[in-house]
Amino acid sequence: MVMASSTGIQGDDFRYLIVRPDKGGIWDVLKYSLRGDIECGSKFLESSDQGVVGGEAAEHRWIILVSIVARRIIHFLGKPMELTGYGVDFFLNLLSQNGSLFGLFYNLLRGDIVIPKRGTETFISTIGHLDERMDLYQAKNLVGDLHNSNPGEGIKNVELDDRATMDLCMMASKLAYENAEVVRNVVDHHWKMHFVDFYDCWDGPFLFNGALIPFVIGNHFIDYQKKKSTQVFLLCDKPKDATLILISFRGTEPFDADDWSTDFDYSWYEIPNLGKLHMGFLEALGVGNREDTASFHYHLQKRSTKHGYPEAAEVESSNEGPHSERSAGIDKKGIPPEMVEMSAYYMVREKLKTLFEEHKNAKYIVTGHSLGGALAILFPIVLVLHEETNLLQKLLGVYTFGQPRVGNKQLGRFMEAHLNHPVPKYFRVVYCNDLVPRLPYDDKTFLYKHFGVCLYYNSCYIEQKMDEEPNKNYFGITHMIPEHLIAIWELIRSLTMGYTHGPEYKEGWFCIFLRVLGLSMPGIAAHCSVNYVNSVRLGKSYVLPLRIFSCQ
């Protein structure tokens, strides 16, 4: 297979490493952790190169162990988490739609209780209840600038570092956690913009003879059409002659075990001359599946047909590579059109092309919080691989909030030319001790590295531009005491925000309850979207303070 020369992606040497927490037993975990037994550790690893397994198991033992143990625990708690999520969602909506706990009892006595209905515009997610704000910061100024833009000139009044633009991105990232009806209502009626569509996509397609099918591996029946786990919505600033299109990916849902397991996954897929990418995030974007690693090889190459799929010659030549045995079943006519309706990447890309036919001078921003941030930055990375030059020229910027690491240092260097020149287009916002941006683990020799401009906000909402957030790995004895002291400060601050900054910053009982829980695990509470909304709206540029106490 020969990749696009302009991107410098050539060759057949696609490599991968998959961490499989279920392949070994408890004794294997103990021997690997206590005695450093490489043979036991290797049971949990699968690779394209057997030499990689032994080296990774030895060099990165503790990091792989964290991935194995964390994902086994998350898997064990998966069903209880799901049931708890359903219960919490229903209870919070039951309270809000009946006007509080007192209102619920009053309606119950009257026999007029309001029962929440999922999927309606009044059913709000757990994330939405943590921060009930829906309106944009300086909405009139932002919408006015966009609506008053000359259709023939495109965007002139919107700057990437503008606070109102950042707030639009963060609020859209938060809104992505809601159902389609809530999203439509907020975009059309609160923001006075134009809702385009909401997509619910499948995770990691499996290809066989050009079709998506269930299949059997050993004694396990695997059906990758059983769960839609990637959500994304699009909006325009106005229905006609739009100047701005925004794409927002949904992030890690608090009670979704699969999302948290993906964040703790260490598996990677390497593309020659590009670098290593997080395999779980590629699956969530819909461009491959670890049960058929040839699918990554197939999707991450230049497209040349009408629908953006490989021509027969490309597929045939790709089948001659190291994955030829597993790629042989792929139809030489390419992926069927149904794939576009199932893969987040293809669905968003094709919709973008349609929108640009209607809005000739529009540009677009991609955004997301948590896992959604990872998908937001992976989207232009795959566009570069596919040589989608027209779409890349229309890219105004990428804003991510609390985003985990998506690849290695080589990937960052490769993307610098596409996202940082002539001006920075990729901004990665991190709040204080948020755990998720510190995942997967990173050290001097480890592969996962951040890139792009980091906008770091401390617990006093002071903004600093840097290459990497402080305490880049979160876990560590030296940081444990400061993290818990800051969590106590954040709890105290939450009780006073309504008085010190105004009623819109007042935190409800549910958010305060989360901060109380966060005293034991500060990084989880810090990941909450309310911190990012406050940081964007209240953030101040860093200056050297002449004071005894300073925030961290």
C-alpha positions in Angstrom: 0.0 0.0 0.0 1.3 3.4 -0.9 -0.1 6.4 1.0 -0.4 10.0 -0.1 3.0 11.4 -0.8 2.0 15.0 0.2 1.3 13.8 3.7 4.4 11.7 3.9 2.5 8.5 4.9 4.0 5.6 3.0 4.7 2.0 3.5 3.1 -1.2 4.7 4.7 -1.4 8.2 1.5 -0.8 10.2 2.1 -2.0 13.8 -0.1 -2.3 16.8 -0.3 -3.3 20.5 -3.5 -4.3 22.2 -4.0 -4.6 25.9 -6.6 -7.3 26.7 -7.4 -7.3 30.5 -9.5 -10.5 30.2 -6.8 -12.7 28.7 -5.1 -13.5 32.0 -6.2 -14.4 35.5 -5.7 -12.8 39.0 -2.6 -14.8 39.6 -1.1 -13.5 36.4 -1.7 -10.0 37.5 -0.1 -10.6 40.9 2.9 -12.4 39.4 3.4 -9.6 36.9 3.0 -6.9 39.5 5.0 -8.4 42.4 7.6 -10.4 40.7 7.8 -8.7 37.3 7.0 -12.0 35.5 7.1 -11.0 31.8 5.6 -14.2 30.7 2.5 -13.6 32.8 2.4 -9.9 31.7 2.6 -10.9 28.0 -0.6 -12.9 28.3 -2.5 -9.6 28.4 -0.8 -8.2 25.3 -1.3 -8.8 21.6 0.9 -7.3 18.9 1.8 -7.3 15.3 5.4 -7.9 16.3 6.1 -10.4 19.1 9.2 -8.6 20.0 7.1 -5.6 20.9 5.1 -7.6 23.5 8.2 -8.6 25.6 9.7 -5.1 25.4 6.5 -3.3 26.4 5.7 -5.8 29.2 9.2 -5.2 30.7 9.7 -1.5 30.1 6.2 -0.2 31.0 5.1 -2.8 33.5 3.4 -0.5 36.0 1.7 1.6 33.4 0.3 -1.5 31.7 -0.7 -2.9 35.1 -2.7 0.3 35.8 -4.5 -0.1 32.5 -5.2 -3.8 33.2 -6.4 -3.4 36.8 -8.5 -0.3 36.1 -10.2 -1.8 33.1 -11.0 -5.0 34.9 -12.5 -3.1 37.8 -14.5 -0.9 35.4 -15.7 -4.0 33.5 -16.8 -5.6 36.8 -18.7 -2.4 37.8 -20.1 -1.9 34.3 -23.7 -3.2 34.9 -24.1 -1.6 38.3 -22.8 1.7 36.8 -25.3 1.5 34.0 -28.2 0.8 36.3 -27.0 3.6 38.7 -26.9 5.9 35.7 -30.5 5.2 34.8 -31.6 5.7 38.3 -29.7 8.9 38.9 -30.9 10.4 35.5 -34.6 9.5 36.3 -34.4 10.8 39.9 -32.8 14.1 38.9 -35.4 14.7 36.2 -38.2 13.6 38.5 -37.1 16.3 41.0 -36.6 19.0 38.4 -39.8 18.4 36.5 -41.8 18.5 39.7 -40.1 21.6 41.0 -37.9 20.2 43.8 -38.3 17.5 46.5 -41.1 19.5 48.2 -42.9 19.9 44.8 -42.5 16.2 44.2 -44.3 15.3 47.5 -46.9 18.0 46.9 -47.7 16.6 43.4 -47.7 13.1 44.8 -50.3 14.0 47.4 -52.4 15.7 44.6 -52.0 12.7 42.3 -50.5 15.0 39.7 -46.9 13.8 39.6 -44.9 14.5 36.4 -43.1 11.4 35.1 -40.0 12.1 33.1 -39.8 10.7 29.6 -36.4 9.9 28.1 -35.6 11.4 24.7 -37.8 14.4 25.2 -36.6 18.1 25.3 -37.3 18.2 29.0 -35.2 15.1 30.0 -31.8 16.5 31.0 -28.6 14.3 31.4 -26.6 14.0 34.6 -24.0 16.4 33.1 -26.8 18.9 32.4 -28.0 18.7 36.0 -24.5 19.4 37.3 -24.5 22.6 35.4 -27.9 23.9 34.4 -26.7 26.9 32.4 -27.8 26.8 28.8 -27.4 30.3 27.5 -24.2 31.5 25.9 -21.8 34.1 27.4 -22.1 37.4 25.6 -24.5 35.6 23.3 -25.8 38.8 21.6 -22.4 39.9 20.7 -21.3 36.6 19.2 -24.5 35.8 17.4 -24.7 39.4 16.2 -21.2 39.3 14.8 -21.9 36.0 13.0 -25.3 37.1 11.6 -23.9 40.4 10.4 -21.1 38.9 8.5 -21.2 39.5 4.8 -22.1 36.1 3.1 -19.5 36.8 0.4 -16.7 37.5 2.8 -17.0 34.7 5.3 -15.9 35.0 8.9 -14.1 38.2 9.9 -15.4 39.0 13.3 -14.8 35.7 15.1 -11.4 35.1 16.7 -10.3 31.7 18.1 -9.0 33.3 21.3 -12.2 35.3 21.8 -13.9 34.4 25.1 -17.3 34.3 23.5 -16.1 31.8 20.9 -14.4 29.6 23.5 -17.7 29.7 25.5 -19.7 28.6 22.5 -17.3 25.6 22.1 -17.5 24.6 25.7 -21.3 25.0 25.9 -21.6 22.9 22.7 -19.3 20.3 24.3 -21.5 20.2 27.3 -24.7 20.2 25.2 -23.4 17.1 23.3 -24.3 15.0 26.5 -28.0 15.7 25.9 -30.5 13.9 23.7 -31.3 15.2 20.2 -34.4 17.0 21.2 -32.7 18.9 24.0 -29.9 19.9 21.6 -32.3 21.1 19.0 -34.3 23.2 21.5 -31.2 24.8 23.0 -29.5 25.6 19.6 -32.7 27.0 18.0 -34.3 28.8 20.9 -31.6 29.6 23.4 -28.7 30.3 21.1 -30.8 31.5 18.1 -28.7 29.4 15.7 -29.6 26.6 13.3 -29.6 23.0 14.5 -28.3 20.7 11.6 -28.5 17.2 12.9 -27.6 14.8 15.7 -25.9 11.5 15.0 -25.8 8.3 17.1 -23.1 6.1 15.6 -21.7 2.6 16.1 -18.3 1.9 17.6 -15.6 0.3 15.5 -17.0 -1.3 12.4 -16.1 -4.9 11.5 -15.7 -5.6 7.8 -16.2 -8.9 6.0 -17.0 -9.0 2.3 -17.8 -5.3 2.5 -20.5 -5.8 5.1 -20.9 -5.2 8.8 -21.8 -8.5 10.4 -21.8 -10.3 13.8 -19.1 -13.0 14.0 -17.6 -15.6 16.4 -14.2 -15.7 17.9 -13.5 -18.8 19.9 -16.6 -19.3 22.1 -17.5 -15.6 22.1 -20.2 -14.2 19.9 -19.3 -10.6 19.0 -21.8 -8.2 17.4 -20.5 -4.7 16.9 -24.0 -3.5 15.8 -25.4 -4.0 19.3 -24.5 -0.6 20.7 -24.4 3.0 19.5 -21.7 4.6 21.6 -20.5 7.7 19.7 -22.7 10.8 19.5 -22.1 14.0 17.7 -24.2 17.0 16.5 -23.7 19.8 14.1 -25.0 23.4 14.0 -24.7 26.5 11.8 -24.9 30.1 13.0 -27.9 30.6 10.6 -30.0 28.5 8.1 -28.9 30.4 5.0 -25.5 31.8 4.0 -24.0 30.5 7.3 -20.4 31.7 8.2 -19.8 29.2 11.0 -20.4 25.4 11.3 -19.7 23.8 14.6 -19.2 20.0 15.2 -19.4 18.8 18.8 -18.6 15.2 19.9 -20.0 13.8 23.1 -17.5 13.0 25.8 -17.1 10.4 28.6 -20.5 9.8 30.2 -20.2 9.5 34.0 -21.9 6.1 34.2 -20.7 4.6 30.9 -18.1 1.9 31.7 -17.1 1.6 28.1 -16.1 5.3 27.9 -14.0 5.1 31.1 -12.4 1.9 30.0 -11.4 3.6 26.7 -9.8 6.5 28.7 -7.7 4.0 30.6 -6.8 1.9 27.6 -3.1 1.7 26.5 -3.6 0.0 23.1 -2.2 1.8 20.1 -2.0 1.5 16.3 1.1 2.9 14.5 1.0 4.4 11.0 4.4 4.8 9.3 5.8 8.3 9.4 2.7 9.6 11.2 3.0 8.0 14.6 1.1 6.0 17.1 -2.6 6.7 17.8 -4.9 5.5 20.6 -6.7 2.5 19.3 -9.8 3.0 21.5 -10.4 6.5 20.2 -10.0 5.3 16.6 -12.7 2.7 17.2 -15.0 5.4 18.7 -14.5 7.5 15.6 -15.5 4.5 13.5 -12.3 3.9 11.5 -11.4 0.5 12.7 -11.9 -2.4 15.1 -9.3 -4.3 17.2 -11.0 -7.6 16.6 -10.0 -7.1 12.9 -6.9 -5.0 12.9 -6.9 -5.0 9.1 -9.8 -2.6 9.3 -7.5 0.1 10.6 -5.1 -0.6 7.8 -8.1 -0.3 5.4 -9.7 2.9 6.7 -6.5 4.9 7.4 -5.4 5.3 3.9 -6.0 7.8 1.0 -9.6 7.8 -0.4 -10.2 8.2 -4.1 -13.8 7.3 -5.0 -16.9 9.3 -5.0 -17.9 8.2 -1.5 -14.3 8.5 -0.2 -13.5 4.8 -0.1 -10.5 3.0 -1.7 -10.6 1.9 -5.2 -10.3 -1.8 -6.1 -6.7 -1.4 -7.0 -5.9 0.2 -3.6 -7.7 -2.5 -1.7 -6.0 -5.2 -3.7 -2.6 -3.8 -3.2 -3.2 -3.3 0.5 -4.2 -7.0 0.8 -0.6 -7.8 -0.2 0.7 -6.3 3.0 1.2 -7.9 6.5 -2.6 -8.0 7.0 -3.4 -9.8 3.7 -4.8 -12.9 5.4 -7.4 -10.9 7.3 -8.0 -8.2 4.7 -8.8 -10.8 2.0 -12.5 -10.7 2.9 -12.9 -7.0 2.2 -15.0 -6.3 -0.9 -12.9 -4.7 -3.6 -15.8 -2.4 -4.4 -15.2 -0.6 -1.1 -17.4 -0.1 2.0 -21.2 -0.1 1.4 -23.1 3.3 1.8 -24.5 1.9 5.1 -21.1 2.6 6.6 -21.6 6.3 6.3 -24.7 6.0 8.5 -22.8 4.0 11.2 -19.3 5.6 11.4 -19.0 9.0 13.1 -16.1 10.0 11.0 -17.7 9.2 7.6 -21.1 10.6 8.6 -19.7 13.9 9.8 -17.3 14.2 6.8 -20.0 13.6 4.3 -22.4 16.0 6.0 -19.7 18.7 6.1 -19.3 18.4 2.3 -23.0 18.8 1.8 -23.1 21.9 4.1 -20.3 23.6 2.2 -22.2 23.2 -1.0 -25.0 25.2 0.7 -22.7 27.6 2.6 -19.9 28.4 0.3 -18.0 30.8 2.6 -18.5 29.0 5.9 -15.7 27.7 8.1 -16.0 25.1 10.8 -14.8 24.4 14.4 -14.5 21.0 16.0 -14.9 20.7 19.7 -15.6 18.2 22.5 -15.1 17.6 26.3 -13.3 14.5 27.7 -13.5 11.6 25.2 -15.3 14.0 22.9 -12.1 16.2 22.8 -10.1 13.2 21.7 -12.5 12.5 18.8 -12.5 16.2 18.0 -8.7 16.3 17.4 -8.7 12.8 15.7 -11.2 14.0 13.1 -8.7 16.4 11.4 -5.9 13.9 11.8 -7.9 11.4 9.7 -8.8 14.2 7.2 -5.0 14.7 6.7 -4.5 11.0 6.1 -7.3 11.0 3.5 -5.9 14.2 1.9 -9.2 16.0 2.3 -7.6 19.3 1.3 -10.8 21.3 0.8 -12.1 20.4 4.2 -8.8 21.1 5.9 -8.7 24.6 4.3 -12.1 25.3 5.8 -11.0 24.3 9.3 -11.2 27.4 11.6 -10.0 25.6 14.7 -10.2 22.7 17.2 -11.1 23.4 20.8 -10.9 20.5 23.3 -11.7 20.5 27.1 -10.3 18.0 29.5 -9.1 15.9 26.6 -7.0 12.7 27.1 -3.9 12.0 25.1 -4.4 10.6 21.6 -1.0 9.7 20.4 2.8 9.9 20.6 5.3 12.7 20.1 5.8 11.8 16.5 2.1 12.4 15.8 2.3 15.8 17.5 5.3 16.8 15.3 3.5 15.6 12.2 0.3 17.6 13.0 2.1 20.8 13.9 2.4 21.7 10.2 -1.3 21.3 9.7 -2.7 22.8 12.9 -0.1 25.4 14.0 0.9 27.2 10.8 0.6 29.9 9.9 -1.4 30.5 13.2 -2.4 28.0 15.9 -5.7 26.3 15.3 -5.6 23.6 18.0 -6.3 24.7 21.6 -6.4 22.2 24.5 -8.1 23.6 27.6 -7.2 21.9 31.0 -8.6 22.8 34.4 -6.4 22.4 37.4 -6.2 18.8 38.7 -8.5 17.2 36.1 -7.5 13.6 35.9 -8.6 12.8 32.3 -6.0 15.0 30.5 -3.3 13.1 32.4 -4.5 9.8 30.8 -3.1 7.6 29.4 0.0 7.8 31.5 3.1 9.6 30.2 6.8 9.7 31.3 10.1 10.4 29.6 10.1 7.3 27.5 6.4 6.5 27.3 4.5 7.0 24.0 1.5 9.1 24.8 2.2 12.8 24.6 0.0 15.9 24.3 0.5 18.5 21.5 -1.0 21.8 20.6 -1.5 24.9 22.7 -2.4 24.1 26.3 -4.6 26.7 28.0 -4.3 25.8 31.6 -6.6 27.2 34.3 -5.7 26.9 38.0 -8.3 26.7 40.8 -8.6 30.6 40.8 -9.3 30.5 37.1 -6.0 32.1 36.1 -5.1 31.2 32.5 -1.6 30.2 31.4 -0.4 29.2 28.0 2.0 26.2 28.1 3.1 23.1 26.3 2.0 20.7 29.1 -0.2 21.0 32.1 1.6 20.8 35.6 1.6 17.4 37.2 1.2 15.7 33.9 0.6 12.2 35.3 -1.7 13.1 38.3 -0.7 10.1 40.4 2.2 10.8 42.8 2.9 11.2 46.5 4.3 14.7 46.1 1.1 16.0 44.5 -1.4 14.1 46.8 -1.6 16.7 49.6 -1.9 19.7 47.3 -4.6 18.0 45.2 -6.7 17.3 48.3 -6.2 20.8 49.7 -7.3 22.3 46.4 -10.4 20.0 46.4 -11.3 21.4 49.9 -10.8 25.0 48.5 -13.1 24.2 45.5 -15.8 22.9 47.8 -15.7 26.1 49.9 -15.6 28.2 46.7 -18.7 26.4 45.3 -20.7 27.5 48.4 -19.9 31.1 47.8 -19.9 31.4 43.9 -23.5 32.7 43.8 -22.6 35.6 46.1 -19.2 36.5 44.7 -19.8 36.2 41.0 -23.6 36.4 40.6 -26.6 34.0 40.5 -25.6 32.3 37.2 -22.5 30.9 39.0 -24.4 29.5 41.9 -23.9 25.7 42.2 -26.8 23.4 42.9 -26.9 20.7 45.6 -26.0 18.0 43.1 -22.8 19.7 42.0 -21.8 20.4 45.6 -22.5 16.7 46.4 -20.0 15.8 43.6 -17.4 18.1 45.1 -17.9 16.4 48.5 -17.3 13.0 46.8 -14.3 14.6 45.0 -12.5 15.1 48.3 -11.5 11.4 48.1 -10.6 11.6 44.3 -10.0 15.2 43.4 -9.3 14.5 39.7 -12.8 13.2 39.0 -14.6 16.3 40.4 -12.2 18.6 38.6 -13.2 17.0 35.3 -16.8 18.3 35.7 -17.9 20.6 32.9 -18.9 23.4 35.4 -15.2 24.0 36.0 -14.5 24.5 32.3 -17.5 26.9 31.8 -16.4 28.9 34.8 -12.8 29.0 33.6 -13.7 30.3 30.2 -16.1 32.9 31.5 -14.1 34.0 34.6 -10.6 33.3 33.4 -7.9 35.9 33.6 -4.4 36.0 32.0 -1.6 35.1 34.3 0.6 37.8 35.9 3.2 37.4 38.6 1.3 38.1 41.8 2.8 39.9 44.8 0.9 38.0 47.4 1.7 35.4 50.0 -1.0 32.9 48.9 -1.2 31.8 45.3 -3.6 29.4 43.6 -2.4 26.1 42.0 
